[in-house]
């Protein structure tokens, strides 16, 4: 664990990348975005340039601009800004890691390369170690999301001895529904003071029971206050209320999935709820049909009104 590093816990919003209608970065929205998360959702940490943020669809320069603006606008307001720096090649990942450290990021996260994939856990640990070496002064988190990378090495296997190889390693974002693997990660990380952050929003309550430290997710951008209520109920021992809130979230997500819930829809939902002009996704993702987003917004508002 990095000396003096703050352990990452609680809810973390995986942020959307604000674009103009022409598909270019719209950095001036980020200050308003920070204020919205704090004021309306009570979410105090962000995960930038990840899957929700379409990080892999942007150039290195664009990713640097987004990271720098989030760090600038979040300074003195947000608890932590975590910047995802994973790329298909090690040199780009190292460049983004160095940049994140230079602009004041609180931590970096790294996804596995997904074209030439690591063939075993040791190869992936070596990749993570080389990225960490470019920014040794800030914490590093492994971002485990096998459905997107196609890298099906269990996260627990990747963790084996990693804190000895990478002194700055602080934990992982676990975006998989494999609760057995998750449980093994918690068992490994807990006595070592490492964080396990869950990344499948609709399964969060089950993961909390397993012992995760917090969660990183897209829906916390606009459902953060509801999820905080769920977590509060759980920690108070009110399991009926916690379960009720998780089931309401699942009801909305199930409804959305049946209509074709993808990143473009999710981004449009955030625009509708926050009033922030986040713009369309970048190709090859297609813009969300307005009618589809409105149907989901109506469903979500109906469910929230029942609380």
N, C-alpha and C positions, 0 to 999 in steps of 0.2 A: 504494500500500500504506500502511495506517495506520502512523504512526510507532510503533515498539516492539511492533507486533502480531506474535504468534507464528504462523508459517505452519502451517496445519492439514495433518497427514499421518497415516499409519497407519490403524487401524481405528476407526470411530466407530459406536456402537450407536444405531440409530434406535429410540427407546424407545416402548414401549406405554404407554397411559394407564391407570393402575389405577383401576378402578371398583368400587363395591359391587355386590351382586347386584341392587340396585334401580336401578343405572345412574347413581349419583352419584359424584363424585370421591372417591377413597380415598387421600388425600395421605399418610397415615401409612405407607404401603407404600414410599414413595420412598427413605427412608433405607436400608431393607433391600435395595432394588433396587440402589442405588449399591454397597453392600458386596458383593452377589452378583457384579456385573460385574467388580469389582476382584479379588475373591478367586477366583472360579471360572473366569472367562473372560480375565482379564488385559486387559480393555478399559477404557481410561482416559478416553475422551471420549464425549459423548452428543449426539444431535440430537433436540431435544424439540419436540413439537407438529407434527410432519410428517405424512406419509401414514400411516405405521405408528402414530403417536400420535393418529390421528383428529382432528387439529387443527381441520379445517374442520367438524367435527361439534359443536364446543363453542362456548359463548358467549365473548365477549371476557373477561369476568370469570373464567371457568373457565380459559381459556388463561393468563391472568395468574397465577392461583393455581398452576397446574402449573409455569410458568416459574420463579416465585419459589421454590417448594419444591425444584425440581431445583438451582437455584443455591445455595440455603441448604444442602442436604444434600451437594452436591458440593464446596463450598468447602474447600480444603485437601486434598481427596482426588482429585477428577477433574482431568485436565489442562485440558479445555475443555468448556464447556456452550454449545452452539449452539442458539439458539431460533428456530424458524421463525415468522415474523410475517406471512406472506402471507395476504391476504383478497381478497374480491371487489371491495372498494372501497379507495381510497387512504387515506382518513381512518382507517379501522380499522387498516390496516397501519402507518400512522405512529404511532398510539396504542400498538400493541403493540411497535413498535420502541423508542419512548421508554421504555416500561415495562421491556423487556428490559435496556436500558442501565442503568436505575435500580436494578435488583435484582442487577446484577453478572454478567450474561451475558458470555461471552467473544466472542461473535459473533452475528449474526443472519443468517437465510436468508430468501429471498423467492421464492415461486412466482408464476408469471404469473396474473393474473385469468383466469377461465375461463368467465364468462357473457358479458359484453361483452369480447371478446378483442382484444388489440392486433393491428392489421392488418399491422404490419411491425416490423422489429427496432428502429428508432428509437423507435417508440411504447413498446415494452417497456423500452428503456433509459431513457426519460423517466420511466416509472413507477418503475423501480428507483431512479433518482436522487432522486425525491421522497421515497421511503421512507427512503433513506439519509440525507437531510437532517434527518430527525427524530432520528437517532442517529449523528451524524458521528464520534463518538469511538470507535466499535467497528467491527470488520470486517463487511463485508456479502458474502454469497455468493448468487449466483443459483442457484435450484433448478430445474433443467431436467428436466421429466417430461411429455413430450408425450402419452403414453398416457392420462394422467389429465386434463390441462388441455385437450387438443384443439388446443393452440397448436403448429403444426408448422413454426415458424420454426427453422432450424438454429441450434444453440447457437453455432457459430463465427461466424455472422453477427451474433448479439447481442453477442458479445465485441468486435467491431470498435471500437476507440477508447474502450471503456468505462472504462478506468482513468483516462483524461483527464477524463471527465465525472463520475466518482464516485471521489474520492480514497480512500475507505474500501473500495473493491472489492478483494477478496482471492482471488476464484476462483469456482468453481461446483461444484455437485453434479450430476453428469451421469447421469440415470436413463433411459437409452435404450440399446438394443442396436446402434445405428448406429456401428460402429467407425470408419467413414470420418470422420464428423463428430467423433467422439471424438478421433481422431488429429489432426485439424485444430485442435481446441481445445488439445491438448497442445502442438502446435507453436507456437501463439500464446502460451500461458501460460508455458511454461518459461523463455524468455529474459526475461520480465517479472517473474519471481518469484511468479507466481500459482499457486494450487493447483487441480488438477483431481481431484475426488473421485468415484469411480465408485459407482453406485447399483443395479446389477443383480447381485446376489450370485452367481448361478450362472454368470456370465460373467467373474468377477473376474480370473482368471488371464490371460485374453486381454487384458484392459484393462491389467494390470500390464506385460505385454510392450509395450503401446503407450506406456507411460510415465506412467501416472497416479501421483499422489502418495499416495493412500490410498483409503479406501472408507467409505461410509455405508450401512448395511443393517440390515434387521430380524433376519436370521438370526444376526448377530454377537452378539445378546443371549444366545443359547444355543449357538452354534457358534464363538464368538470364538476359543477356544483352538485349535480345529482349523484355522481359517483362518489364524491366526498361524503355525501349523506349516507350512502351505502356503506362505505368503509367505517364511518363513525358508528353506525348502528352495529356493525359486526364487532367492533372493539368494545362497545358497551354491553355486548352479550345479547343484543336484540336480533337474533338470527332470523326471526320471521320478517322483520322489516328489511334487513339486508337482503334476504332472499327475494322479497317482493320487488325491491328496486332493481336487482339483477335481472329478474324475469321481465320487468317492464322494458329494460334495455334490449333484452333478447327479442322481445315481441316486435320492437321497432326495427331491429336489424334484420329479423326474419322477413318482415314485410318489405324492407328495402331490397333484400337479396332476391326476392321473387320478382321485383321490378327491374332487376339488373343493377345491383349496388356495386359500384366500382369507385376508383379514385376520383373520377370526374364528378360523379354524383355527390360523393362525400365533400369535395371541395365546394360544390354549389350549395350544399346544405350549410356549410360554415358561412358562406357569403350571405345566405338568407337570414340566418340567426344573428350574425354579428353586425350585418350592415356594411361589412368591409368589402371593397371591390377587389376580390382576389383574382378575377379573370378566369380564363379557360385553362385547362391543362395543356401541356406541350405535346405535340405529335411525337409518337404515334397514337397517344390517347386522344379520344374525340371529346368535344364539349358535351355536357349533359343536356339532354332535351329538357326544356323548362317545365313541361307538364309533369315529367317524372319526378323532378325535384320537388315540385309543389305538392304532389301526392304524399311524398315522404315527410315533408315539412308538416303538412296537416296532420298526418298520423302521429308524428313525434309530439307536436303541440298538444294533441288530444291526450296522449299518454302522460305527458308532464303535468297537465292540468288535473289529473286524478290523484297527484301526490298530496 
